[in-house]
Amino acid sequence: MADPAPLTDLPDQRAVFRRAAPFLAGHRLALAATVLLNLAGAGAAVGVTAAIGRVVDAAGGGDRPGLLRGVLLLLLLVAGSGVLTWLSRYWLIRTGEHVLAGLRERATAAVGAAPLRFLEAHRSGELLRRLTGEINGLASFAAATLPDLATAATVLLLTAVMLALYSWPLTALLLLAFVPPALLIVCAFHRRAGAVYAEVASAEAAVASGFAESLPAQEQLRTSGSVPRWLERFAGDNARLQKAQSAEVRTELRLNQLALLQAGCVAGLLVISAVMVGRGTLSVGVAVVFVLATRDIFHRFEDLAGAVGDAREAHVRLARLLDLLRATGGERRAATGPELPGRGELTVEDVGFGYREGRNVLDGLTLAVDSGERLVIAGETGSGKSTLGKLLAGLYAPDRGTVRFAGHDLAAVDPVRLRSRIVLVPQDVPLVDGTLAENLAMTAGSPDRAAMERTLGLLGLAEWVDSLPYGLDTAVSSRTLSAGERQLVAVARAALTDPAVLILDEATAGVDHRAAARIEEALSALAADRTLIVIAHRADTLARGRRLLRMPEGRLTAIVRETADRS
């Protein structure tokens, strides 16, 4: 259960499409249909230009039946091109939406299954950016730019083939005059665009995360007089974003050189076509086809070049999102590893852990907690109590040593199975916006309403729930429930899980005496036949244990009173 590598600002963009290929596995038929429709639509669009040439030649030669056939063919091709192009765009957008929906679900699952240490090491705004901003940017590209990109590329290719069939020398001359300088312009843009768009994405993430993380801290910022300092820091991030966006605009303006190149090529083509028509080596209709097709080539190439920027940005977004999946360990794993018994001993063997290299919070801790035992971990703030609690719960992976439950290394146990055996109730309990029942359901099992009501009754919380406006259907959130009430929700969740080990991290700290008494009563019912580990520094809480581990020594220092089983 080693912690994943940290995220980087500039993702490794090599082999991005190979890494993304597994997400397309279930959409091959839809992609094949999209490709066929795109080819058919592009072929019909190119056929429109060829039909115009036939109409011109028939009209100039006085071929009335040929003119009628040409006009009818032209109308059919125009209608068919419109329908096929619409269908190809529809299927491409639809397939893209399905692929992105799967990618969004997998990214959300990956972040949800990521080790707690990884989540704490990254700014929440940065992860929010990658979960929402990157995917929304990809969705916008798939819905708007990608269909135009696919159509332009296909039409460009088929148009070149059609012109070569009419006159390959003129086609070769046209391509030699336009393609090499155009590719030089686009390649120069491409080389610069990679770093530019990556910097824009990184700067946007910094601004978004800084702003998002400041909102919950507004009260503290104002009361401490730190708003000017925060604004100064935000201004620095904003200046970085502005500089990156200016570089982006300058880079995209380089593509305007294509307009000058196109104008020169069209002028040259008109002169050459007029000379060839005058000599009788080229019909008027073919000359018209070349002029129309050439302009279409230029416009399509311009669309293609303009979309390169969007494609490059989407490439960066995809790479960063795939880096997030790789860093978090990918999709939540299926249940693997050993089955765990209902009860067992929890052991810590020579565990070391630190948040920074060279500065260990725990160093060489060895501890055994028997099944059904009561252990209190005491110490001052910053002594490592909560860190040890997260290690015991398997939320942190130790830098060295092992933590075992019933002889099984927690690193080898599937997180889903582990959560059904060891539950940590933190001091600050977050809630989702929803009903009380929906919040109680946020547990390792799948409790139904009857199980919730039965558990609340066993914990002595039925009266509290009945006092709420709509009972279990009352809408609750972290803003509407007090800290003590949120703790009651956490205790009820733990009871619904029925863990072997219950870890309480300052469960009654910061709540009033009435709420603390209610929490104590619920805990007394919950902890009856299971291992209880209490993290605390208050004297009244210390009295609930049979053994005491005093931090920060990192070793079991005393066996204290055999108290009455109050917990």
Secondary structure, 3 states (H helix, E strand, C coil): CCCCCCCCCCCCCCCHHHHHHHHHHHHHHHHHHHHHHHHHHHHHHHHHHHHHHHHHHHHHCCCHHHHHHHHHHHHHHHHHHHHHHHHHHHHHHHHHHHHHHHHHHHHHHHHHHCCHHHHHHCCHHHHHHHHHHHHHHHHHHHHHHHHHHHHHHHHHHHHHHHHHHHCHHHHHHHHHHHHHHHHHHHHHHHHHHHHHHHHHHHHHHHHHHHHHHHCCCHHHHHHCCCHHHHHHHHHHHHHHHHHHHHHHHHHHHHHHHHHHHHHHHHHHHHHHHHHHHHHCCCCHHHHHHHHHHHHHHHHHHHHHHHHHHHHHHHHHHHHHHHHHHHHHCCCCCCCCCCCCCCCCCEEEEEEEECCECCECCEEEEEEEECCCCEEEEECCCCCCHHHHHHHHCCCCCCCEEEEEECCEEHHHCCHHHHHCCEEEECCCCCCCCEEHHHHHCCCCCCCCHHHHHHHHHHCCCHHHHHCCCCHHHCEECCCCCCHHHHHHHHHHHHHHHCCCEEEEECCCCCCCHHHHHHHHHHHHHHCCCCEEEEEECCHHHHCCCCEEEECCCCCCCECCCCCCCCC
